[in-house]
Amino acid sequence: MKNIMGKVSCSNEQSQNTMRSSNIELLRIIAMFMVVLGHYYVKGGFPDDSLMTTSKLVMQFLGSWSKIAVDIFVIISGYFLVTQKFRWKKIWKFFGCTYFWSLATLCFVLFVLNQNVEKSLIMKAVNPITPLNWFARAYLVLYITFPLINKMIERISKTQLGVIIVIFTTAFYVIPSIRGLSLGGYLNSFFMFADMYCIGAYLRLYSNNKFERTIEFVGGDKCRYILCNNIGIGLPWWF
């Protein structure tokens, strides 16, 4: 009887893990779509005027979600990588994907769309790990250093990890948002990504139903705050 109950419990746990992973993958797909919409707004050639038309309001709404999507990607990485080990294979896969899509996009623009591209942009496309592709650059640094972050997480308590998250979030998100600053650069990007990584790791290691409901409530408020400020005020919030 105990064996049967054990098997049922194990089966239920595997089913829940599969469902959770499927939900996370769905969230990842939605975040990708959000990023595409955000870049369409930024690079789509929309007039930059002070008039708040309906079309501009809609596009600012869509563009705001792309900034939230960046956090989602890194939090998901922290959720999965906190229990994994560094693999060189993923580094080569990362470079392969980055260079392939950079060169494929360049060739599509040059030979299919028959568009003129500035020489400086061609050079950046040939070498995509540049400020042109800040996310790829910042994520590469995060992946190289994530084993060190995992060791830190292993050696500190749940409370200490929570304090680190609060400090980093306040320093790199809350204060710059209040002051209307846009943070950039290698060091700032690393600490911001490390903060999101730690949030994902915290969710993986210490979450429960009550905690997840709290995160859902606070996260909803954060999303509404970002959207309102990006749409209504238009300040350069960096989330």
Salt bridges, closest charged atoms under 4 A:
GLU25 OE2 - ARG28 NH2 3.01
ASP49 OD1 - LYS56 NZ 3.91
ASP71 OD2 - LYS222 NZ 3.32
GLU212 OE2 - ARG20 NH2 3.11
ASP221 OD1 - ARG224 NH2 2.23
